[in-house]
Amino acid sequence: MKGFKPALSPEEYAACDGTELARLIAQGQVTVAEVTASARLAIDRVNPAVNAIIELYEDRFAAPEEGMRNGPMRGVPFVIKDVSDHFGGRKMESGSRVSEGYVVPEDDHYAQMIKASGVNLLGRSAAPEFSMSLTTATLLYGETHNPWKKNYSTSGSSGGAGAAVASGMVPIAHSSDIGGSTRGPAAWCGTVGLHPTRGRVSAGPGMSESGDGLAQSSVLTRTMRDTAVMLDAISIPQPGDPFIPRKPDRPYADFLTGKGPRLKIGFSTAPLLETPVDPEIAATVRLTAKALEALGHHVEQGAPSFDQVAMNLMLTDLWYFEFDKYLDSLGQRTGRKVSPETVEKASWNFYLFAKERSVDNYLRAIENLNTYRRQIGRWFADFDIWLSPTCAQVSQPNANYGMNLDIPALEFLLHEDHPCQFMVWVNACGVPAISLPLGHHSNGLPIGVQLAAKPGYEEHLISLGAELELAMPWAGRLPPMHVARISNG
């Protein structure tokens, strides 16, 4: 970065969340260019060990204020995720050789709102091929390592984003979630990950809803205030959105005071599948329940009753209907044919699996989604929040998962469903949920706790998250592969 010098050391930079960096810039204590220079030093220090960021945008380092908007996060470093056609003029490869080199033609609504927040897009974070794995490792870009333990998974699919934020390279990063891909990396990397209500973040103008309404774009952060500010930035209804969810009459950031209503919270650590919940994760959930009770909330054991196994099988008819045609379309854009030479082994198996999905089963799955929403919705008529583990296990070795494992499609799904069993129902039912880094395992890995709310009530999650950030603080926990803990040079 010729001509720009950092006003903050990498350690000072990494100690700031996005809100603090934006304040320093707004008050003239540092410039956007100086913060960008600090970010470059931080990335150069940590990324070789973590491999979370797969591309840097040199134009944003050379002229960081060019085209920058005056939003609440003006000048704050940010990385986008290697998934979906969001950011015009930038590569989007879905972690796959079949899409290698593809450039998105124009911004979608999410990209427009992100840019309006004022962040500085510094690069692109790693994601597993087609965002389908519990580990972020691809043949195209290699393995991403959990900052807490080398060769361990960041989860997926926003694993590069989770690692970039947890390691201090950037304070905020693009994420998306169709079955836990924001909350899983938050849990395994020790960050904050909010999955918004169905329809909260516009998927337009190219589609009405992403993933038949199961997927939402969001962000990963380290603090509740960054989460709230960014939720305000990306939850602006756009022309033509199919519906507009219920929203509070004031900004989400106003709910950071922790002075919201006292809520009725049900908590459970009972597994939804055969895989048991790690005892230390269960203990962290119970500790969280006690903390919330001490804060004046009504807390009791309880959880909605539903068949997670049947739900998972039903979702295969939804997720993989015409998945083969989707991959073919990606190949057509780059002039490549989908084959074992252009996609990884599990992806090829899913490509063949998708050809067996029927229209009848797809339509039946849409109807079954409605059944599950109403079944679980009846429980939320009596409770405001379901408190549970985010994941049944803490981070596992990278080698346990990945799209290059040659496993039949259904076996692959069952293998990956067990650690993330508490997350998928959220997407199926369209409710908001947040993962908070409220514990630390004896093996040195983070523990995430999930709070899920009624549809349209993200403010409850913001308020509770802010209360827990004070009652069970996580700011002082830094992974070994962090800007402040890796020596310079």
For each residue, the residues with C-beta under 8 A, 3 or more apart:
1: 4 33 36 37 40 61 62
2: 62
3:
4: 1 33 34 36 37 61 64
5: 34 37
6: 9 10 13 34 35 37 38 40 41
7: 29 30 31 34 35 38
8: 12 13 16 30 34 35 38
9: 6 12 13 38
10: 6 13 14 38 41 42 45 168 483 484 488
11: 14 15 483 484
12: 8 9 15 16 38
13: 6 8 9 10 16 21 35 38 39 41 42 168 483
14: 10 11 42 168 169 482 483 484
15: 11 12 168 484
16: 8 12 13 20 21 24 171
17: 20 21 171 221 222 223 225 226
18: 21 22 73 76 119 171 172 221 223 226 229 230
19: 22 23 73 223 225 226 229
20: 16 17 23 24
21: 13 16 17 18 24 25 30 35 75 76 77 171
22: 18 19 25 26 72 73 74 75 76 118
23: 19 20 26 27
24: 16 20 21 27 29 30 35
25: 21 22 28 29 30 31 32 35 74 75 76
26: 22 23 74
27: 23 24
28: 25
29: 7 24 25
30: 7 8 21 24 25 34 35
31: 7 25 34 35 75
32: 25 35 36 64 65 68 74 75 120
33: 1 4 36 37 64 65
34: 4 5 6 7 8 30 31 37 38
35: 6 7 8 13 21 24 25 30 31 32 38 39 75 76 77 120
36: 1 4 32 33 39 40 60 61 64 75 77 120 122
37: 1 4 5 6 33 34 40 41 61
38: 6 7 8 9 10 12 13 34 35 41 42
39: 13 35 36 42 43 77 122 169 170
40: 1 6 36 37 43 44 61
41: 6 10 13 37 38 44 45
42: 10 13 14 38 39 45 46 168 169 483
43: 39 40 46 47 53 56 122 123 169 170
44: 40 41 47 48
45: 10 41 42 483 486 488
46: 42 43 49 50 147 167 168 169 481 482 483 486
47: 43 44 50 51 52 53 169
48: 44 51
49: 46 145 150 481 486
50: 46 47 144 145 147 163 164 167 169 481
51: 47 48 54 126 141 142 143 144 145
52: 47 125 126 144 154 159 160 161 162 163 164 167 169
53: 43 47 56 79 123 124 125 126 160 164 169
54: 51 82 123 124 125 126 141 160
55: 91 123 124
56: 43 53 61 122 123
57: 60 61 90 121 122 123 124
58: 61 62
59: 62 63 66
60: 36 57 63 64 120 121 122 123
61: 1 4 36 37 40 56 57 58 64 122
62: 1 2 58 59
63: 59 60 66
64: 4 32 33 36 60 61 68 75 120
65: 32 33 68 75
66: 59 63
67:
68: 32 64 65 74 75 118 120
69: 74 115 116 117 118
70: 74 118
71: 74 116 117 118 119 233
72: 22 117 118 229 232 233
73: 18 19 22 76 78 117 118 119 172 229 230 233
74: 22 25 26 32 68 69 70 71 118 119
75: 21 22 25 31 32 35 36 64 65 68 118 119 120
76: 18 21 22 25 35 73 118 119 120 171 172
77: 21 35 36 39 119 120 122 169 170 171 172
78: 73 114 119 120 121 122 170 172 173 174
79: 53 121 122 123 124 125 160 161 164 169 170 173 174
80: 86 87 90 114 121 123 124 125 173 174
81: 84 124 125 127 157 158 160 161 173 174 175 176
82: 54 91 92 93 94 95 124 125 126 127 160
83: 86 92 94 127 131 157 176
84: 81 92 176 210 217
85: 92 104 105 108 206
86: 80 83 92 104 107 108 110 111 174 217
87: 80 90 92 104 107 111 121
88: 104 105 106 107 111
89: 103 104
90: 57 80 87 103 104 121 124
91: 55 82 101 102 103 104 124
92: 82 83 84 85 86 87 99 102 103 104
93: 82 96 99 100 101 102 140
94: 82 83 99 127 129 130 131 330
95: 82 126 127 128 129 130 131 138 140 141 403
96: 93 99 100 129 130 138 140 330 342 343 344 347
97: 100 139 140 336 341 342 343
98: 327 330 331 334 336 338 342 343
99: 92 93 94 96 102 330 331 333 334
100: 93 96 97 140 334 336
101: 91 93 334
102: 91 92 93 99 330 333 334
103: 89 90 91 92
104: 85 86 87 88 89 90 91 92
105: 85 88
106: 88
107: 86 87 88 111 112 115
108: 85 86 111 112 203 204 205 206
109: 112 113 202 203 204 205 238
110: 86 113 114 201 202 203 217 234
111: 86 87 88 107 108 114 115
112: 107 108 109 115 116
113: 109 110 116 117 201 202 233 234 236
114: 78 80 110 111 117 119 121 174 233 234
115: 69 107 111 112 118 119 121
116: 69 71 112 113 233
117: 69 71 72 73 113 114 229 230 233 234
118: 22 68 69 70 71 72 73 74 75 76 115
119: 18 71 73 74 75 76 77 78 114 115 172
120: 32 35 36 60 64 68 75 76 77 78
121: 57 60 78 79 80 87 90 114 115
122: 36 39 43 56 57 60 61 77 78 79 170
123: 43 53 54 55 56 57 60 79 80
124: 53 54 55 57 79 80 81 82 90 91
125: 52 53 54 79 80 81 82 158 160 161 163 164 173 174
126: 51 52 53 54 82 95 136 138 141 144 159 160 163
127: 81 82 83 94 95 131 136 156 157 158 159 160
128: 95 131 132 133 135 136 137 138 156 157 159 402 403
129: 94 95 96 132 133 138 139 140 343 344 347 403
130: 94 95 96 327 347 403
131: 83 94 95 127 128 156 157 176 178 181
132: 128 129 156 157 346 347 350 403
133: 128 129 136 137 156 157 346 401 402 403 416
134: 153 155 156 184 396 400 401 416 419 420
135: 128 143 153 154 155 156 159 398 400 401 402
136: 126 127 128 133 143 144 153 154 155 156 157 159 160 163 185
137: 128 133 142 143 144 398 402 403 404
138: 95 96 126 128 129 141 142 344 403
139: 97 129 344 404
140: 93 95 96 97 100 129
141: 51 54 95 126 138
142: 51 137 138
143: 51 135 136 137 151 398
144: 50 51 52 126 136 137 154 159 160 163
145: 49 50 51 149 150 151 152 154 163 398 481
146: 149 150 152 153 154 163 188 189 395 445 479
147: 46 50 163 166 167 189 479 480 481 482
148: 152 166 189 190 395 444 445 446 479 480 481
149: 145 146 152 395 444 445 480
150: 49 145 146 481
151: 143 145 397 398 399
152: 145 146 148 149 395 396 397 398 445
153: 134 135 136 146 156 159 188 395 396 397 398 400 401
154: 52 135 136 144 145 146 159 160 162 163 185 188 189 395
155: 134 135 136 159 162 180 181 184 185 187 188 189 391 395 420
156: 127 128 131 132 133 134 135 136 153 159 181 184 185 401
157: 81 83 127 128 131 132 133 136 176 181 185
158: 81 125 127 161 162 173 174 175 176 177 181 182 184 185 193 220
159: 52 126 127 128 135 136 144 153 154 155 156 162 163 185 189
160: 52 53 54 79 81 82 125 126 127 136 144 154 163 164 173
161: 52 79 81 125 158 164 165 173 174 175 185 220
162: 52 154 155 158 159 165 166 173 175 185 186 188 189 191 193 220
163: 50 52 125 126 136 144 145 146 147 154 159 160 166 167 185 189
164: 50 52 53 79 125 160 161 167 169 170 173
165: 161 162 169 170 171 172 173 189 191 220 221 222
166: 147 148 162 163 189 190 191 222 479 482
167: 46 50 52 147 163 164 479 481 482 483
168: 10 13 14 15 42 46 478 482 483 484
169: 14 39 42 43 46 47 50 52 53 77 79 164 165 483
170: 39 43 77 78 79 122 164 165 173
171: 16 17 18 21 76 77 165 221 222 226
172: 18 73 76 77 78 119 165 219 220 221 226 230
173: 78 79 80 81 125 158 160 161 162 164 165 170 219 220
174: 78 79 80 81 86 114 125 158 161 217 219
175: 81 158 161 162 181 182 185 193 217 218 219 220
176: 81 83 84 131 157 158 181 182 210 215 216 217 218
177: 158 180 181 182 183 193 195 215 216 218 427
178: 131 181 210 211 214 215 319 427
179: 214 315 319 420 423 424 427
180: 155 177 183 184 390 391 420 423 424 426 427
181: 131 155 156 157 158 175 176 177 178 184 185
182: 158 175 176 177 185 186 193 194 195 216 218 220 435
183: 177 180 186 187 193 195 390 423 426 433 434 435 448 450
184: 134 155 156 158 180 181 187 188 193 390 391 420 423 435
185: 136 154 155 156 157 158 159 161 162 163 175 181 182 188 189 191 193 220
186: 162 182 183 189 190 191 192 193 220 390 435 436 437 448
187: 155 183 184 193 390 391 394 435 437 446 447 448 450
188: 146 153 154 155 162 184 185 391 394 395 445 446 448
189: 146 147 148 154 155 159 162 163 165 166 185 186 395 446 479
190: 148 166 186 437 446 448 474 477 479
191: 162 165 166 185 186 220 221 222 437
192: 186 220 221 222 223 224 226 227 434 435 436 437 465
193: 158 162 175 177 182 183 184 185 186 187 218 220 434 435 448
194: 182 218 219 227 231 432 433 434 458 461
195: 177 182 183 216 218 426 427 432 433 434
196: 200 201 216 218 231 234 235 432 458
197: 200 216 245 430 431 432 455 456 457 458
198: 209 213 214 216 245 430 431 455
199: 209 213 241 242 243 244 245 430
200: 196 197 216 235 245 432 458
201: 110 113 196 216 217 218 234 235
202: 109 110 113 236 237 238 241
203: 108 109 110 206 207 208 209 210 215 217
204: 108 109 207 208 238 239 240 241
205: 108 109 238 239 240
206: 85 108 203
207: 203 204 210
208: 203 204 242
209: 198 199 203 212 213 215 242
210: 84 176 178 203 207 213 214 215 216 217
211: 178 214 215 319 427
212: 209 318 366 369
213: 198 199 209 210 430
214: 178 179 198 210 211 318 319 427 428 430
215: 176 177 178 203 209 210 211 427
216: 176 177 182 195 196 197 198 200 201 210
217: 84 86 110 174 175 176 201 203 210 234
218: 175 176 177 182 193 194 195 196 201 231 234
219: 172 173 174 175 194 226 227 230 234
220: 158 161 162 165 172 173 175 182 185 186 191 192 193
221: 17 18 165 171 172 191 192 224 226 227 230
222: 17 165 166 171 191 192 226 475
223: 17 18 19 192 226 227 469 475
224: 192 221 227 228 256 462 465 466 469
225: 17 19 228 229 253 256 466
226: 17 18 19 171 172 192 219 221 222 223 229 230
227: 192 194 219 221 223 224 230 231 434 462 465
228: 224 225 231 232 251 252 253 255 256 462 466
229: 18 19 72 73 117 225 226 232 233 252 253
230: 18 73 117 172 219 221 226 227 233 234
231: 194 196 218 227 228 234 235 252 458 462
232: 72 228 229 235 251 252 253
233: 71 72 73 113 114 116 117 229 230 236
234: 110 113 114 117 196 201 217 218 219 230 231
235: 196 200 201 231 232 247 252 458
236: 113 202 233
237: 202 241 244
238: 109 202 204 205 241
239: 204 205
240: 204 205
241: 199 202 204 237 238 244
242: 199 208 209
243: 199
244: 199 237 241 247
245: 197 198 199 200 455 456
246: 455 456 457
247: 235 244 456
248: 252 255 459
249:
250: 254
251: 228 232 254
252: 228 229 231 232 235 248 255 458 459 462
253: 225 228 229 232 256 462
254: 250 251 257
255: 228 248 252 260 459 462 463 466
256: 224 225 228 253 462 463 466
257: 254 260 463 466
258: 295 463 466 467 470
259: 463
260: 255 257 263 459 460 463 464
261:
262: 296 297 298
263: 260 297 298 384 385 460 464
264: 297 298 300 382 383 384 385
265: 289 292 297 298 299 300 383 384 385 386 387
266: 299 300 301 302 303 379 383 385 386 387
267: 285 286 288 289 299 300 301 302 303 386 387 388
268: 285 301 302 303 386 387 388
269: 277 281 282 285 286 388 389
270: 277 303
271: 274 275 276 277 392 421
272: 308 421 422 425
273: 308 309 392 417 418 421
274: 271 418
275: 271 392 393 418 419 421
276: 271 392
277: 269 270 271 281 282 389 392
278: 281 282 392 393 394 441
279: 282 283
280: 283 284 394 439 441 442 447
281: 269 277 278 284 285 389 391 392 393 394 439 441 447
282: 269 277 278 279 285 286 389
283: 279 280 286 287 439
284: 280 281 287 288 389 438 439 447 449
285: 267 268 269 281 282 288 289 387 388 389 449
286: 267 269 282 283 289 290
287: 283 284 290 291 438 439 472
288: 267 284 285 291 292 387 438 449 468 472
289: 265 267 285 286 292 293 299 387
290: 286 287 293 294 299
291: 287 288 294 295 468 471 472
292: 265 288 289 295 297 299 387 464 467 468
293: 289 290 296 297 298 299
294: 290 291 471
295: 258 291 292 467 471
296: 262 293
297: 262 263 264 265 292 293 464
298: 262 263 264 265 293
299: 265 266 267 289 290 292 293 387
300: 264 265 266 267
301: 266 267 268
302: 266 267 268 379 383
303: 266 267 268 270 379 386 388
304: 375 376 378 379 380 386
305: 375 379
306: 311 372 375 376 425
307: 310 311
308: 272 273 311 312 421 424 425
309: 273 312 313
310: 307 313 314
311: 306 307 308 314 315 372 424 425 428
312: 308 309 315 316 413 414 417 424
313: 309 310 316 317
314: 310 311 317 318 365 368 369
315: 179 311 312 318 319 365 424 428
316: 312 313 319 320 357 409 410 413
317: 313 314 320 321 357 358 361 362 364 365
318: 212 214 314 315 321 362 365 366 369
319: 178 179 211 214 315 316 323
320: 316 317 323 350 353 354 357 409
321: 317 318 354 357 359 361 362 365
322: 325 326 354 357
323: 319 320 326 327 350 351 353 354 357
324: 327 328 338 351 352 354 355
325: 322 328 329 354
326: 322 323 329 330
327: 98 130 323 324 330 331 338 343 347 351
328: 324 325 331 332 338
329: 325 326 332 333
330: 94 96 98 99 102 326 327 333 334 338
331: 98 99 327 328 334 335 336 337 338 342
332: 328 329 335
333: 99 102 329 330
334: 98 99 100 101 102 330 331
335: 331 332
336: 97 98 100 331 342
337: 331 342
338: 98 324 327 328 330 331 342 343 348 351
339: 342 343 348
340: 343 345 348
341: 97
342: 96 97 98 331 336 337 338 339
343: 96 97 98 129 327 338 339 340 347 348 351
344: 96 129 138 139 347 348 402 403 404
345: 340 348 349 403 404 405 406 407
346: 132 133 349 350 402 403 404 405 406 407 409 412
347: 96 129 130 132 327 343 344 350 351 403
348: 338 339 340 343 344 345 351 352
349: 345 346 352 353 406 407 408 409 412
350: 132 320 323 346 347 353 354 409 412
351: 323 324 327 338 343 347 348 354 355
352: 324 348 349 355 356 409
353: 320 323 349 350 356 357 408 409 410
354: 320 321 322 323 324 325 350 351 357
355: 324 351 352
356: 352 353
357: 316 317 320 321 322 323 353 354 361 362
358: 317 361 362
359: 321 362 363
360: 363 364
361: 317 321 357 358 364 365
362: 317 318 321 357 358 359 365 366
363: 359 360 366 367
364: 317 360 361 367 368
365: 314 315 317 318 321 361 362 368 369
366: 212 318 362 363 369 370
367: 363 364 370 371
368: 314 364 365 371 372
369: 212 314 318 365 366 372 373 428
370: 366 367 373 374
371: 367 368 374 375
372: 306 311 368 369 375 376 425 428 429
373: 369 370 376 377 428 429 430
374: 370 371 377 378
375: 304 305 306 371 372 378 379
376: 304 306 372 373 379 380 425 429 431
377: 373 374 380 381 429
378: 304 374 375 381 382
379: 266 302 303 304 305 375 376 382 383 386
380: 304 376 377 383 384 386 431 454
381: 377 378
382: 264 378 379
383: 264 265 266 302 379 380 386
384: 263 264 265 380 453 454 457 460
385: 263 264 265 266 451 452 453 460 464
386: 265 266 267 268 303 304 379 380 383 451 452
387: 265 266 267 268 285 288 289 292 299 449 450 451
388: 267 268 269 285 303 422 449 450 452
389: 269 277 281 282 284 285 392 422 447 448 449 450
390: 180 183 184 186 187 422 423 435 448 449 450
391: 155 180 184 187 188 281 394 419 420 422 423 448
392: 271 273 275 276 277 278 281 389 418 419 420 421 422
393: 275 278 281 396 418 419
394: 187 188 278 280 281 391 441 443 445 446 447
395: 146 148 149 152 153 154 155 188 189 445 446
396: 134 152 153 393 400 401 419
397: 151 152 153 400
398: 135 137 143 145 151 152 153 401 402
399: 151 402
400: 134 135 153 396 397
401: 133 134 135 153 156 396 398 405 415 416
402: 128 133 135 137 344 346 398 399 405
403: 95 128 129 130 132 133 137 138 344 345 346 347
404: 137 139 344 345 346
405: 345 346 401 402 412
406: 345 346 349
407: 345 346 349 411 412 415
408: 349 353 411 412
409: 316 320 346 349 350 352 353 412 413
410: 316 353 413 414
411: 407 408 414 415
412: 346 349 350 405 407 408 409 415 416
413: 312 316 409 410 416 417
414: 312 410 411 417 418
415: 401 407 411 412 418
416: 133 134 401 412 413 419 420
417: 273 312 413 414 420 421 424
418: 273 274 275 392 393 414 415 421
419: 134 275 391 392 393 396 416
420: 134 155 179 180 184 391 392 416 417 423 424
421: 271 272 273 275 308 392 417 418 424
422: 272 388 389 390 391 392 425 450
423: 179 180 183 184 390 391 420 426 427 433 450
424: 179 180 308 311 312 315 417 420 421 427 428
425: 272 306 308 311 372 376 422 428 429
426: 180 183 195 423 429 431 432 433 450 452
427: 177 178 179 180 195 211 214 215 423 424 430
428: 214 311 315 369 372 373 424 425
429: 372 373 376 377 425 426 455
430: 197 198 199 213 214 373 427 455
431: 197 198 376 380 426 452 453 454 455
432: 194 195 196 197 200 426 452 453 455 456 457 458 461
433: 183 194 195 423 426 450 451 452 453 461
434: 183 192 193 194 195 227 450 451 461 465
435: 182 183 184 186 187 192 193 390 448 449 450
436: 186 192 448 449 450 451 465 468 469 474
437: 186 187 190 191 192 446 447 448 474 477
438: 284 287 288 447 448 449 468 472 474
439: 280 281 283 284 287 446 447 449
440: 444 445 446 447 477
441: 278 280 281 394 444 445 446 447
442: 280
443: 394
444: 148 149 440 441
445: 146 148 149 152 188 394 395 440 441
446: 148 187 188 189 190 394 395 437 439 440 441 477
447: 187 280 281 284 389 394 437 438 439 440 441
448: 183 186 187 188 190 193 389 390 391 435 436 437 438
449: 284 285 288 387 388 389 390 435 436 438 439
450: 183 187 387 388 389 390 422 423 426 433 434 435 436
451: 385 386 387 433 434 436 461 464 465
452: 385 386 388 426 431 432 433
453: 384 385 431 432 433 457 458 460 461
454: 380 384 431 457 460
455: 197 198 245 246 429 430 431 432
456: 197 245 246 247 432
457: 197 246 384 432 453 454 460 461
458: 194 196 197 200 231 235 252 432 453 461 462
459: 248 252 255 260 462 463
460: 260 263 384 385 453 454 457 463 464
461: 194 432 433 434 451 453 457 458 464 465
462: 224 227 228 231 252 253 255 256 458 459 465 466
463: 255 256 257 258 259 260 459 460 466 467
464: 260 263 292 297 385 451 460 461 467 468
465: 192 224 227 434 436 451 461 462 468 469
466: 224 225 228 255 256 257 258 462 463 469 470
467: 258 292 295 463 464 470 471
468: 288 291 292 436 438 464 465 471 472
469: 223 224 436 465 466 472 473 474 475
470: 258 466 467 473
471: 291 294 295 467 468
472: 287 288 291 438 468 469
473: 469 470 476
474: 190 436 437 438 469 477
475: 222 223 469
476: 473
477: 190 437 440 446 474
478: 168 482 484 485
479: 146 147 148 166 167 189 190 482 485
480: 147 148 149 485
481: 46 49 50 145 147 148 150 167 485 486
482: 14 46 147 166 167 168 478 479 485 486
483: 10 11 13 14 42 45 46 167 168 169 486
484: 10 11 14 15 168 478
485: 478 479 480 481 482
486: 45 46 49 481 482 483
487:
488: 10 45
489:
